[in-house]
Amino acid sequence: MLVGLEAPVEVIYDEALIPHLFAENQRDLMKAQGYITAKHRLWQMEFQTRAAAGRVAEVVGPVALDFDRMQRRKGLGYGAEMGLQYLKENEPEALSLIEAYADGVNQYINQLSLAALPVEYKLLDYRPEAWTPYKTLLLLKYMADMLVGDKDLEYTNLRYLLGETQVNKLFPEMPEDNDPVIQMDQVWDFIPLKVQKPEGLVYPDFSILAEPLPSPEEGVGSNNWAVSGSKTKNGHPILANDPHLGLNLPSLWYAMQLSSPEYSVKGATLPGALGVISGFNQNIAWGVTNATRDVRDWYAIQFKDSKRLEYRYNDQWIQSTVRVETIEVKGSVTFQDTVIYTHYGPVVYDKSFKAKDPKANFALKWTAHEGSNEQGTFLELNRATNHKDYLEALAHFSSPGQNFVFASVEGDIAMKVQGKFPLKWPKQGKYLMDGNNPAFEWAGYIPSDQNPATLNPERGFVSSANQYSVGPSYPYYVFDDSFEEYRNRRINSQLASMEAIEVEDMKRLQFDDYNLHAAEALPVMLEMIAADSTREYSEAETAFLDTLQRWDYYADPDQNGPIAFDLWWSVLKEGVWKYLDQEGLPIIHPDNYQTTRFIRDYPQDSLFDDTSTPQVFESAKDHIASSFVIAAQQYDSIRQSNPEMDWAKFKHTSINHLVPNFKAFSRQGIYTGGGRSIVNATSERHGASWRMVVELGKPIVAFGIYPGGQSGNPGSKFYDNLIAPWAKGEYLDFQLRDASSKNNSLFYTILKPKK
């Protein structure tokens, strides 16, 4: 029974323990969602919001103190506070639903006995706290943090070492093979805001010895696409989405159907947040990928004195704000961290935290610090009926920037790159900026209706895979350090060539193991090796070469070619760029795409020359030759020690528990293919956290799966029962159900109002 329900809520669990909730109104539905989610995922919900708030040391001890300090200094809690204030002032209806969800969670917590607590609470010896709307917003900020990265400090170091001309050469901002989210020939029918780069700007000129913030792993992101009925066998649009994130247990996602008299929606929910995040209803389907836009910038702050109560801005002293973060530490003394806030945002790095220069004070400006209503976007998408509703729902969404794919039973397909994107002049925010100079301020934000978008393009499909979002005609500056350059081209080439598409074709494409990077790089590498006609090969090198020559570029789990290529490429890339490395100085190397381009197109470039050997000029060919020898030896050693080794065993994909020390609750060595920059982007610790394919006919046909299980209880058979089918590219039948259908159900229950 639930206090506050206006009417009973029926819950039907299918054979995979997926609950289907049937409520008479929206508020009851959200209350029931909170209750049911907490029943299966309470510890996970609470632990992830502890991580967001910087409160992990409370339950695991001093080992997490630095992590907690970083979370608080980044301002995740501050951003959630701003979000809550924004909802109170601007979105009371959304806040009311979040409160209903929180009440449902708390009613479950309040009825829990000590014996029934999730096992993690017992092992770590603590108890759940009350859920609040603040925690829901914290969770959404946690996701924003997970999906954003920047390399401002690393680029600043490279600029200091090499000069800006060389940085521009090594890190061009738009790839040569640009295959963007929005098709190249898109016409922009708006008048853009003007952004003028100020004259005579001077950047802070010093190297930075600081530990950079973590960024998303290279080559791992997400895919989504939709094909129009003109390209499908049944004449209906088909939509697919597979967000690639860190793989953990309990799983990031929890599958549900939420039904009211107004709508029925089904898909992947985020435990702790309301509604469905990636899914479909009777009329539309949608999915998300990360837009990888630069929405975090850094400013060097000059304080008046050691008290740091005033800082220099526009050659005047401005008052700062002091925020004392009190961090409880299990088994140790309470730690108090003084964080200074400027008008840009919090000073993350200073002499007390990760900055080795005592004068370093670096403030973070980040769109996630501002009040917004991302939760409202998903609540509105859940009940949307058409493209107009989809656009109205997206208008709420600020951070992190996402590529929202859309398809409807009316036959529309669409894509929009949505977020609150700063209005910048070219290269603004690529490097650490002078916090005293107002010329480095953002000029505002790109209007939401001028964010890149397309509806029903002539080519008959839309897609995104974390690549550069637009062609050169888009009038605003678009930058990030981690755009994808392979998965997007593979997906687009496949979709362009396909006709009479069926759902099974889309499933196969999500599980596609073709390594486009290897297909472009390996022939060049082999050609350079073959060019040396005098070369004599050892037995190990001959076997290594034969493995590479016979490989078809598919990273299937039982292959050996991917191992050989991975070894060779790793040694080669490290050798090419090792001259950039400086002791203790954070920098980045050009990515796989740029490295391949230089080797293929500019093999005699001076960047390949090892300056420590002035008597010899090294070319790309020399790096290819030396790395071949090392990689062949490594490959031979692996084969000698383990003749049964294949790509899946070598890659060793693992899904770890959120507490890494709880190894018995983790699943190691999952047998599956794929890899970085492959459509099936399953690496050691990352991969498709959710796969969904939806055909928008009447009725809608849908399939979905994720690597985990519905239960958060490691002792339940539903804790990890979906991992094996996920690893093989299989799916659950994921149709909408109605309340009268009890077939293929485990059990059902009714949540009754308690007066």
N, C-alpha and C positions, 0 to 999 in steps of 0.2 A: 504494500500500500504506500502511496505517496501523498504527503500533505500538499495541498495547493492545486491538485489536478481538478479541472472542471468536469472531466468525463473520463471513463476508463480508457487506457491505452493498451492495445493488444500487441504482443510481441511474439512473432513466429521465428524460430531458429531453423535454418535449413541444415543440410547434412554437413556443411563446412563450419557450422556454428555462426553463420552470418545472421544477425538479427534483422527482422523486418518489422518496423514499428508503424502502427496504425493509430493515429490520434485524431481527435475531433477538431483541434485548433493548433495554431502555430506554437503558442506558449507551452501547451501541454507536450507537444512534440519535442521541443528543446529541453524541457525538464526531464522527459523520459530518456532522451539521448544522453544527457549528462549522467543519469542514474545507470543506464545499461553500459555505457562506456567505462565508468568507474568500476563496475562489477567485474570487468575483464582486464582493465588496463590501469588501475589506480596508481600502482607504484610508478609505472613508466611516466604517466602524466605528471606526477609530482616531482619525480627526479629530473625530468627535462626542464621543468620550470625552475627547479633549484639551480640547475646548470646555468640557465639564462640569467638568473638573479645573482649569480656568484655566491651561492650558499652550499656548495658541495662539501667544503671543509667541515661544516657542522656535523656531517654524518660519516666522513671518511678520514678526517684528521688533517695534519699539516701538509700532507702530500698534495692537497688540492689548493693550498693557499694562493700560490701564484696564479693559478687558473681563475680563482674567485676574484682576485684583484684585477685581472685583465677584463673579466666580464663586467665588473662594475665600472672600471675606468673607460671602457668602450661606451658606456652609457645605455646598456640594454634596459636596466631598471628605470632610468630616467625617461627613455623613450616610451616605455609602457605607461609611466605616470602621465606623460604628455598625451598619450593616446586615450587614456581613461578620461582625462579632463576634456579632451575634444569630444568624446562621445556624450559626456554629461551636457555639454553646451550645444552640440549640433545634431546628435543622433540619439535622442532618448529612446526611440523605438528599438534600435539595435541593442542599446545597453540593457533595456528591459528583457530582451531575449537572452542576452549573455547572463543576466542575473538568474533567469529561470534555469538555465543550464547549470550554473554554479549551485543552485539550490538542489537540483537533482543529484549532483555529485556528493554534496554534503549529506543528503539524506542517506545515501549509501554508506558513507564514512561513519555516520552516527550509529548505524545498526551493526557495524562490524564488531565482532568479539576479538579479543586478543588471539585466540586460536585460529580465527579465520583471516588474520592479516596476511597479505602476500608475503612470500618467504623472504624477499629482500629486506623488508622491514625487520624481520626477526634476525637475519644474519648481520645487519648493520646496526641493530639495536636502536631503532627510533620509531616514531609513530607518525601517521599521516596528519597533516594540518588541514584546516578548513580550506576549501577551494573558494576563490574570489574572482570577480571579473578581471582584476588586475593580472591574475595568473594566466587567464586566457590570452590577454594582450601580450604578456611576457612570452608565451609560447610562440605567438606570431612574430615577435621581434627575434626570437631564437632562430626561427626559420629564415628571417631576413639576413641574420648574421651568417648562417650556414651557407647562404647562396650568394654572398657578396665577397669580393676580394679587391685588393688594389696593390699596386707595386710602386707607389709614389716614392717611397724611401729607397727602394732598390734602383729605380730609374735615376733618382737623384745621385746615388753613388756612382752609377755608370756615367752619368753626365760629368761628374767630377773627375772620373778616371780617363774617359775617352773623348769628351767633348760632345756637344749636341749633334754635330754633323754625323759622327760615327754611330751615335745612338739611333738616329733616324734611319741610317742605312741598315743596321742590324734588326731594328724593330719597326718596320713600316706599319702604319696604322690601318691600312686597308689591304687585304691580301690580293695578290695578282689574280688568283683564280676565284675572285669574289662571287659567291653564289648565295645571295643574301636571303633573309627571311621574307622580305617583301620583294617581289620580282623586280629586276633591273629596270624594266621599261615603265614602272609606275609613274603616273603623272600626279604631281602634288598640287591640288587645287585650293591652296590657301596662300595668304600673304604672310610670310614669316616675320617674326620679330627680328629687329636688327641687333647684332652683337658686334661691337667694334673692339678689336684688340688694342689696348693702350700702348702708347709709344714708350720706349726707354725703360722697360721693366727690368728690374734687377732681382735675380733669384738669390736666396741664401746660398753662399758658396762654401760649403764644407762637406766632408764625408760624414756619414751617419753610422755610428756603431750602436745599433739598437736591434733588438729581436723583432722582426716584422710580425704583423698579425698573420695568422694562417689564412690561406686562400683555398678555394676549391681545387681539387687535384686535376692536373693537366689531362686533357683527353677524356674526361668523364663529365657528363652533363645530362641532358635529357633530349628526348625526341618527341615531336608530335606532328601530325599531319591530318589532312582531310582531303578526300578525293570526291569530286562531284559525280552526280548520277550519270553524266555523259561518259564517264570512264569505267563505270561498274556494270557488272553483268545484270543485276536486278534493277538498275536505273535509280538506285537510292544512294545518297552520300554515305561514305564510310569514314569514320574518325578513329584515329589511334593515338595513344599517349603512353609514354613510358618514362617517367622521371627517374633519373639516375642519381642516387644519393648514397651516403654511407650505409652499409648493410649492418643492421643491428637486430638483436633480440632483446625484449619484444620488438616486433616490427614497428617502424615509424607509422605505418598505416593500419587502420581498422575498418573493415568493410561493413557497410550498413545500407539498408533501405529505410528511408524516412517518408512516411505518407500521411497526408492530411486530406480533407475534402478538396483542397485547392490544387494539390500536386502530389506526385510520387517521384522521388529522386533516389538514385542508387549509385554507389561508387566508393571511392576511398575517402575516409574521414581521417582527420588528424586528432588523436585523442587529446582532449583539452580544448579543442576549438569546435565551433558549431557548424552543422551542416556537412555537406559533401564538398570536398576540395577538387577532385577530378572525377567526373561522372556524367550522368545523363538523367533526363526525366522523360515524360511521354512525348516531348516536343523537340528537345535539343540535346546535344552532347557537347562537352567542352573538356579541354585539358590544358596543361601548362608546361612550359619549359623556362629555364632561366634565361633572361635577356642579356645577362652579363654586361651591364652598363656601369660606367664609373660614376658612382654616387657617393663616394667617400673621398674627401680631400684632407690634406694635412697642411697646417700652418705653423711656422716657427714663431713662438711667442717670446717677447722680451718683457721681463718683469722689472718693476722699479727697484725692488730689493728682495732680500731673502724671504720676507714675509709673504710675497706674491699676492698681495691684496690689490695691486694695481698693475696693469699691463699697458704697453705702448700700442696705440692705434691712431693712425692719421696724425702722428707726431704729438699726440696728447696722451695723458695717463687716464685710463679707463678703469673703473672699479670691477674687480673680478668677484665671483661667487665661490665660497668655500663649502664643499660638501664632504662631511666626514662619514666615511663608510665603516661601519662597525661589523667586523667579520668574526663570528663565533667559530672556534676551532676545536673540534673534538679532541680531548686528551691534551690540550695545551691552553695557553692564555689567549684571551680575546685580542684580536689585532684591529687596530684602528688605522685606516688609510685615508689620508687627506687628499682629496681630488679637487683641483681647481677648475672651475668652469669659466670660459670666456664666452663672448657672444657667438663665436664659431661653434663651440662645443667644449667637451672635457679635454683637459690636458692629460693625455694617456701616458706619454713618455716624459719622464723627468729624472732628476738625479736619484730619486728614491726607487725608480722602477724602470729597469731594462734599458736605460740610456746611459752609455758609458762616458759621454761628454757632460760634465757638470753644468754646462750652460744650456744644454738641450732641454727645451720645453716645447713639445709638439702637440698641438690641439687638433682634434678630429671633428670635421664637419661632415655630417651624414644625414641623408634624408630620413633614415629610420628614427632619428631623434624627434621628429615632428609628429604632431597629432594627426591621425588619419583613421580610416574605417575599412581596413582590408576585410575584416569579418563581414561587413555589410555586402561586399562584392560577392562573396560565396553564398550568403543567404539569398541574395537577389538572383544569382545564377541558378540556384536550386529550383526556383519557381518561374524562371524565364520561359517564354514561349516562342520567341523569334529573335531575329538579328537586332532589332531595335532595343529589346529588353537586355540583350547581351551587352550592347554598347553602354546602356545606362548603368548596368551593374559594374562594368569596368571603370567607370568614372570615379568610383570611390577609391580605387586601388593605387597606392603610392609606392610601397616598398615591400619586398625587393622587386625590381623590374622583371616582368614576366612576358613571355609570348603566349597569348591566349588563343588557342585554336577553337573553332566553332563549326558545328554543322547542325542542320535542322531537318525535320520531316518535310518542311516546305521546299527543300532542295538547295538551300543556301549553304555555302562554305565560306569561312572567313578566318582572318588572322589579324590580331592587333598586338603591337608591342606596347605594353601598358606599364606605366609607372610615373613617378614624379621625377622627371629628369632635369637636372640643372641646365640653365641656359649659359653656355660657355663659349668663349672664343677659342680658336684652334690651339690645342696643346695645353689649355688651362687645366690645372689639376693633375698633369702628368708627373710633375715634380713637386717637392716640398715648396710651399709658397711663403712669402714674407707676410706675417700676420699684422705688421704695422701699416702695410700699404693697402688702402681701400680698393685699389685697382684690381687686386686679386680676388675680390668678392664675387660670388656668383651674381649674375645680372637678373636673376629670377628663375623661372621655370618655363620649359616648353609647354604651351597649352596642351591639355589632354587631347583635344580634338585635332592637334597637329602631330601627335605621335604616329609613327608609321602604322598603316593599316591597309588591308585589301579585302574586297568582297567579290566572290565569284570571278576570279581571274580567268583569262582566256585559256590558259594552259590546262585548266581543269583540276588543279590541286593547289593546296597551300601546305607549307611545312616549315618547321624550325628545328634546329639542333644546336642552339647556343652560338650560332655563327653571327658574323657582322649583319646588322639588321637591314641595311639599305644599300642602294647604289649611290654613285657620286652625285646624283642630282638632288638628293635630299638636302634641304638648305641648312640643317643644323649640324653642329659638331657631334660626332658619335665616336666614343673611344672606350676601350677597355683593354686589358692586357692579356685576356684569355679567351678570345673568340675561337670557336671550333672551325677547322678548315678541311676536315675529311668526312665525318659522318653526314654533314649537310649535303655534300656533293654526291655521296653514294646514294642517299635517300632520294634526292631530286632526279638523279639519272635513272634510278629504278622506276620511280613514279612516272616520269616522262615517257618511258618506253612501254609501260603497261597499259593494256586495254582489257575490257570485260573483267574487271577486278572483282574478286570475291573476298569474303572475310578471311578465308584461309590464306590468301595471298598476303594480307596485311599482317597476319600472325607470323608468317615466314619472314617478312621484312623486318619485323621487330626483333627476330631472333637471327638476323643475318650476321654471319661471322666474317665477311669479306674485309680484309685489311687493305684499304685503299692507300694508306701511307706506305706499306710494304710494296704494293704494286707499283708505286711511283718511285720509291727510293731504291729498292733492291736491284732492278735491272741496271741502274746507273752504277751501283756499287760493284756488281758482278762484271760489268763491262770494263771498269777500271782495273779490276784484278786480271781479267783476261788480256788486257792490253800489254801486260808484261810477258812477252813470249819466252823469256829466259827463265822465268820463275819455275822452281822445282817444289813440288808439294810433298809434305810428309803424309804418312798414312792417315793421320788424324785430320789433316787439312783436306785431303781428298774426300774423306767421308763427310766432312762438314760442308764442303762445296757441293757435293752430290745431293745432300739433303736440301740445300737452298735451291738448287737448280730444278729439283723435282717438285718443289712446293707450289701449290696453286693459289696461294695468298689467302686461303680460308683458315681462320684461327679456330678450327674445330677442335673439340677436346682431345681427340685421339691422335692429333698431328704432332710431328716433330719439327716441321719447318718453322712454326712460330717461335719455338724455343731458340733455334739457331739465329733467326733474324733478331729477336729481342736481345740476345747476348751481343751480337755484332753491332747493332745500332747503339746500344748503351755504351759500349766501349768507344765507338767512333765519336759519338756526340760529346762524351766527356772529354775525349782527347782534343777535339776541335776547339772547345770553349774553355779549356782549363786555364788559358792565359788571362781570362777575365777574373779569375778567383783571387781574392786578396784575403789575407789572414783576418778573420773576424768581421769582414765587411760584407754585409748582406747585399747580394746582387742577384740578377736572374740571367739565365742563358736564353738565347733565341730558341723558339719552340721547334718541334719536329718539322713543321712545314717550312719555316724559314731556313733551317739547317739543310734540309733536302734541296731547297731552291738554290742555295749558295753552292752546294756540292755539284749540282747538275749544271747550273748556268754560269758559275764563276769559279771554276776549279783552280784557276791560277791567281785568285785574289789574294792580296797580302794578308787578309785576316787568317789564312791558313798557315802562315809562316810562324814558326816557333822562334821568337826573338832571343831565346836562350842559346840558340845555335846560329850565330851570325854568319858563320862560314858556309851555311847551307840554306837554300830557300825551299821551304816545304810547300807543297801544293795539296789539294784535296786528295790526289792520288796517293801521296805519301801517308796521309792519315788512314785512307782506306786499307792500304797494305799492312801497316803496323797493327791496326785494330783487328784485321782479319786473323793474324797470327794469334793474338791474345784470345779472341773469341773462339777460335777453333780449339785451342787448348782447354778453355772452359767447357766447351761442349763435349769434348772427349772425356774430360774428367767426370762430368755428369753422367754420360752414357756408361762409363766404366763402373761407376759406383751404383748406378741404378738403371739396368738395361730396360726396365719397364717404364721408364719415365716418358710421359707425354705432356702435351700442353696443359691439360687440366691439372695434372699433378704438379707440374712446375709452377703454374700460376697460383695454385693453392687458394682459391677463393674461399673466404671464411666469413661467417656471420657471427660476430661476437656479441656477447651480452653487454648491455650499457655499462656495467661495471666489469672492466676487462679481467679482473682477478677471478671472477666467477666463471672459470673455464668450463666447468661441468654444465653450465647453462648456455654455452656457445656451441656452434656447429662448425667444425673445421674441415677443410679440404673437400669442398663441394665439387662434384665432377660436372663441369660445364665449360663451354668455350667462350669466345669473345675476347674483349680486351679494350684498352684505351683507344679512343678515336675510331672504334668500330661501332656499327649500329647497335649490336649487342655489346654494349660497353661494360662488360663485366670484368673488373680487374680484381686485385687481391681483396680489397675491402670495400669496393664500390660496385654499383651495378643498377639494373632496373629494379627500383624499389616497388614498382607497381606497373603492371602491363594491362592495358585496356584496349579493346577493339569494339566499336559500336557501329552497327548498320542502321541508318535512320529510315527504316521503312515502317509500315504499320502491320503488325506490331514491330517494335524495335527489337533487334537481335543484338545481344551483347555478351562479351566474354571478358574475364578479368582474373588476375592472380597477382600475388606478391610473395616474396621469399620469407615466410614465417608462418604464422597461424593466428587465429582469432584470440586465443587465450594468452594472457601474460603469465600464466602459471607454468613453470618449467616441468611440472609433473603431469601436465595434461597432454593427451594425445593431440590436442588442437594447438599446442605451442609452436610446433615446427612442421606440421603435416603438409604444408603447401610448398616446402622447400624442394622436395624431390621433383614434383611435377613442374615447378618453376624452372629448375635447372635443365629440364628436358624441353622447354619451350611449350609446355602444355598450359591449358587454361581451364578455369571453372566456367560452367554455364552460368551466366550472370543476368538472367532476365528479371524484369520487374514482376513482382508477385502481387496478388490482391488478397485481401483479408480472408476471403472464402476458400483460398487454396491452401490446404494442409498437406498436400502430397509432397513426398520427399523432404519431410521436415523431421528434425530431431524431436522437438517438443515446442509447446507454446505456453505462454503465460499471459495473465492480464494484470496490469498495474492499475489498482483501483484507487479512487480518491479516498483520502483519509481526512475526515473533518476535524 
